[in-house]
């Protein structure tokens, strides 16, 4: 007749079950702590990725502004040498042709036309300048440069104040936006490095001066940064899943799976009980 399992064996079995329960509770606590840490870390990484997205647009806008500033300084010096005293019609025509401008005009600080190249209308330009447009005010206030939006004649007007014997004069150039797009293209391509993003320079009226990159659709991130004191802005648009790829898809869930799997392996290793050292007695 078989012997009954002694009470101490039953107590040991119950104690083993409590150990397993306590271990399972501890594993859940550890998993919860790991999950909290991962969630907190991923949120921080997401903020960093979005901040980097904003920073790229800010850097691009600063680079565009610096291109205009550097170019303006050189052109002001040249304008002072060429038109600081007498204003020669042939020189105006030559400068307009060499720079690809529709026309170049020299005005006083009040917007009165002192000379204009062939193809330009003195009365039409004075009519535009008599309204004291923003681009002219910016140029005079900063003593640097001003840029209009795309005008009704399809040109962008640039204003460059310079010192003359009779006081301050302003060089007004009517520039084809395509020339500006070529001038700015290299910088914009550094901002938009793939087909999942697009960078644009827009004027103060919302007209597109230049663009680079693809045309993202669907769920996107957007930012808009000012370009110097021009009134223009750099707009940067990118596919959200591309920007946030390090914390999206499998990259988002895989770190959660790893501690769960590790916890499962630990639990499984504790559930296997060692075999009895000997057979039960008859």
C-alpha positions as CSV (number, residue, x, y, z in Angstrom):
1,X,0.0,0.0,0.0
2,X,1.4,3.5,-1.1
3,X,2.4,5.9,1.6
4,X,0.7,9.3,1.8
5,X,2.8,12.3,1.0
6,X,4.1,13.7,4.2
7,X,2.8,17.1,5.4
8,X,6.2,18.7,5.0
9,X,6.2,17.9,1.3
10,X,2.9,19.7,0.9
11,X,4.2,22.7,2.8
12,X,7.2,22.8,0.6
13,X,5.0,22.7,-2.5
14,X,2.9,25.5,-1.2
15,X,6.0,27.6,-0.4
16,X,7.3,27.0,-3.9
17,X,4.0,28.3,-5.3
18,X,4.3,31.5,-3.2
19,X,7.9,32.0,-4.5
20,X,6.6,31.8,-8.0
21,X,3.8,34.3,-7.2
22,X,6.2,36.7,-5.6
23,X,8.6,36.4,-8.5
24,X,5.7,37.0,-11.0
25,X,4.7,40.2,-9.0
26,X,8.4,41.4,-9.0
27,X,8.7,40.7,-12.7
28,X,5.6,42.8,-13.4
29,X,6.9,45.6,-11.3
30,X,10.2,45.5,-13.1
31,X,8.4,45.4,-16.5
32,X,6.3,48.4,-15.5
33,X,9.4,50.4,-14.4
34,X,11.1,49.5,-17.7
35,X,8.0,50.5,-19.7
36,X,7.8,53.9,-17.9
37,X,11.5,54.4,-18.6
38,X,11.1,53.5,-22.3
39,X,8.0,55.7,-22.7
40,X,9.8,58.7,-21.0
41,X,12.9,58.1,-23.1
42,X,10.9,57.9,-26.4
43,X,9.0,61.1,-25.6
44,X,12.3,62.9,-25.0
45,X,13.7,61.5,-28.2
46,X,10.6,62.6,-30.1
47,X,11.0,66.2,-28.7
48,X,14.6,66.1,-29.8
49,X,13.7,65.0,-33.4
50,X,11.1,67.7,-33.7
51,X,13.5,70.3,-32.3
52,X,16.1,69.1,-34.9
53,X,13.4,69.5,-37.6
54,X,12.8,73.1,-36.5
55,X,16.6,73.8,-36.2
56,X,17.2,72.7,-39.8
57,X,14.7,75.3,-41.0
58,X,16.1,78.0,-38.8
59,X,19.6,77.3,-40.1
60,X,18.4,77.4,-43.7
61,X,16.6,80.7,-43.2
62,X,19.8,82.1,-41.6
63,X,21.9,81.0,-44.5
64,X,19.5,82.6,-47.0
65,X,19.6,85.8,-45.0
66,X,23.4,85.8,-45.0
67,X,23.5,85.3,-48.7
68,X,21.4,88.4,-49.3
69,X,23.4,90.4,-46.7
70,X,26.8,89.5,-48.2
71,X,25.6,90.2,-51.7
72,X,24.0,93.5,-50.7
73,X,27.3,94.9,-49.2
74,X,29.2,94.3,-52.4
75,X,26.5,95.8,-54.6
76,X,26.2,98.9,-52.4
77,X,29.9,99.6,-52.9
78,X,29.6,99.1,-56.6
79,X,26.5,101.3,-56.9
80,X,28.3,104.1,-55.0
81,X,31.2,104.0,-57.4
82,X,29.0,103.9,-60.5
83,X,26.2,106.2,-59.6
84,X,27.4,108.2,-56.6
85,X,28.0,111.3,-58.8
86,X,26.6,111.3,-62.4
87,X,24.1,108.8,-63.6
88,X,25.0,107.5,-67.1
89,X,22.3,105.9,-69.2
90,X,24.7,103.6,-71.0
91,X,26.0,102.4,-67.6
92,X,22.5,101.6,-66.4
93,X,21.8,99.7,-69.6
94,X,25.0,97.7,-69.3
95,X,24.4,96.9,-65.6
96,X,20.8,95.8,-66.3
97,X,21.9,93.5,-69.1
98,X,24.9,91.9,-67.3
99,X,22.8,91.2,-64.2
100,X,19.8,89.9,-66.0
101,X,17.5,92.6,-64.6
102,X,14.4,93.8,-66.4
103,X,15.6,97.3,-65.5
104,X,17.8,99.2,-63.0
105,X,16.8,102.6,-61.7
106,X,18.5,105.1,-59.4
107,X,16.2,107.1,-57.1
108,X,16.5,109.5,-54.2
109,X,15.4,108.5,-50.7
110,X,12.0,109.8,-51.4
111,X,11.5,107.4,-54.4
112,X,11.9,110.0,-57.2
113,X,13.5,108.5,-60.2
114,X,16.8,110.1,-61.1
115,X,17.7,107.6,-63.9
116,X,16.4,104.3,-65.3
117,X,17.7,101.8,-67.8
118,X,15.9,101.1,-71.1
119,X,12.8,99.1,-70.7
120,X,11.8,100.7,-67.5
121,X,9.0,103.2,-66.9
122,X,10.0,106.2,-64.7
123,X,6.4,107.2,-64.1
124,X,5.3,103.6,-63.4
125,X,8.1,103.1,-60.9
126,X,7.5,106.4,-59.2
127,X,3.8,105.4,-58.9
128,X,4.9,102.2,-57.1
129,X,7.4,104.0,-54.9
130,X,5.1,106.9,-53.9
131,X,3.1,104.5,-51.7
132,X,6.3,104.0,-49.6
133,X,6.3,100.2,-50.0
134,X,7.6,98.1,-47.2
135,X,10.7,96.8,-49.1
136,X,11.9,100.4,-49.6
137,X,11.3,101.4,-46.0
138,X,13.2,98.3,-44.8
139,X,16.1,99.1,-47.1
140,X,16.4,102.7,-45.8
141,X,15.9,101.9,-42.2
142,X,18.5,99.1,-42.2
143,X,20.8,100.8,-44.7
144,X,21.2,97.4,-46.2
145,X,18.7,96.0,-48.6
146,X,15.0,95.4,-49.1
147,X,13.1,92.8,-51.2
148,X,9.5,93.2,-52.5
149,X,7.2,90.4,-53.3
150,X,6.4,89.3,-56.9
151,X,5.0,92.4,-58.5
152,X,2.3,92.6,-61.1
153,X,4.9,92.8,-63.8
154,X,6.3,89.4,-62.6
155,X,9.5,90.8,-61.1
156,X,10.9,91.1,-57.6
157,X,12.2,94.6,-56.8
158,X,15.4,94.9,-54.8
159,X,16.3,98.2,-53.1
160,X,19.9,99.0,-52.2
161,X,20.6,102.4,-50.5
162,X,24.1,103.9,-51.0
163,X,25.9,107.1,-50.2
164,X,26.2,109.7,-53.0
165,X,27.5,113.3,-53.1
166,X,24.0,114.6,-52.9
167,X,22.9,112.3,-50.1
168,X,21.4,108.9,-50.0
169,X,20.4,107.3,-53.2
170,X,18.7,103.9,-53.9
171,X,19.4,101.4,-56.6
172,X,16.2,99.7,-57.6
173,X,16.5,96.5,-59.7
174,X,13.7,94.5,-61.2
175,X,14.8,90.8,-61.0
176,X,13.2,87.8,-62.5
177,X,12.2,85.3,-59.7
178,X,13.9,82.5,-61.7
179,X,17.3,84.1,-61.2
180,X,16.6,84.3,-57.4
181,X,15.5,80.6,-57.5
182,X,18.8,79.6,-59.0
183,X,20.6,81.8,-56.5
184,X,18.9,80.2,-53.5
185,X,18.6,76.6,-54.9
186,X,21.8,75.3,-53.4
187,X,20.8,76.4,-49.9
188,X,17.3,75.0,-50.1
189,X,18.7,71.6,-51.3
190,X,20.7,71.5,-48.1
191,X,17.5,71.9,-46.1
192,X,15.5,69.4,-48.1
193,X,17.8,66.4,-48.7
194,X,15.2,63.9,-49.9
195,X,11.9,63.5,-51.7
196,X,10.1,63.2,-48.4
197,X,10.6,66.9,-47.6
198,X,10.2,70.2,-49.3
199,X,11.6,73.7,-48.6
200,X,10.2,76.9,-50.0
201,X,11.1,80.6,-50.0
202,X,7.9,82.7,-50.0
203,X,7.5,86.4,-50.2
204,X,5.5,88.6,-47.9
205,X,2.4,88.1,-50.1
206,X,2.7,84.3,-50.0
207,X,4.2,84.0,-53.5
208,X,6.7,81.2,-54.0
209,X,10.1,82.5,-55.0
210,X,12.1,79.2,-54.9
211,X,11.5,75.6,-53.9
212,X,13.5,72.4,-53.5
213,X,12.7,68.8,-52.6
214,X,9.6,66.7,-53.2
215,X,6.0,67.3,-52.4
216,X,5.1,65.5,-49.1
217,X,1.5,64.5,-48.7
218,X,-0.6,63.2,-45.8
219,X,0.6,63.5,-42.2
220,X,3.5,66.1,-42.3
221,X,5.4,68.4,-40.0
222,X,5.6,72.1,-40.9
223,X,7.6,75.1,-39.8
224,X,8.1,78.6,-41.1
225,X,11.1,80.7,-40.3
226,X,11.8,84.4,-41.1
227,X,14.6,85.3,-43.6
228,X,16.5,88.2,-42.1
229,X,14.5,91.4,-42.2
230,X,13.1,90.8,-45.7
231,X,9.6,89.9,-44.8
232,X,10.2,86.6,-46.6
233,X,10.0,83.2,-44.9
234,X,11.5,79.8,-45.4
235,X,8.8,77.1,-45.1
236,X,9.9,73.5,-44.4
237,X,7.6,70.6,-44.8
238,X,8.5,66.9,-44.2
239,X,6.8,63.6,-43.9
240,X,6.1,63.0,-40.2
241,X,6.9,59.3,-40.3
242,X,10.3,60.0,-41.8
243,X,11.3,62.7,-39.3
244,X,10.1,60.5,-36.4
245,X,11.4,57.2,-37.8
246,X,13.7,56.5,-34.8
247,X,10.6,56.4,-32.5
248,X,8.0,55.1,-35.0
249,X,6.9,51.6,-36.2
250,X,9.1,48.7,-35.1
251,X,11.6,51.2,-33.7
252,X,8.9,52.3,-31.3
253,X,7.6,48.9,-30.1
254,X,10.8,46.7,-30.3
255,X,12.3,48.2,-27.1
256,X,9.1,47.2,-25.3
257,X,9.2,43.7,-26.5
258,X,12.7,43.0,-25.4
259,X,12.2,43.4,-21.6
260,X,8.9,41.5,-21.9
261,X,10.7,38.6,-23.6
262,X,13.5,38.7,-21.1
263,X,11.0,38.6,-18.2
264,X,9.2,35.7,-19.8
265,X,12.5,33.7,-20.0
266,X,13.3,34.4,-16.3
267,X,9.8,33.3,-15.3
268,X,10.0,30.1,-17.4
269,X,13.4,29.2,-15.9
270,X,11.9,29.3,-12.3
271,X,8.8,27.2,-13.1
272,X,10.7,23.9,-13.8
273,X,11.0,22.0,-10.5
274,X,13.8,19.6,-10.0
275,X,13.0,15.9,-10.2
276,X,12.7,13.8,-7.0
277,X,16.0,12.3,-5.8
278,X,14.5,8.9,-5.4
279,X,11.4,6.8,-6.2
280,X,8.6,6.8,-3.6
281,X,8.7,3.8,-1.3
282,X,6.2,1.0,-1.6
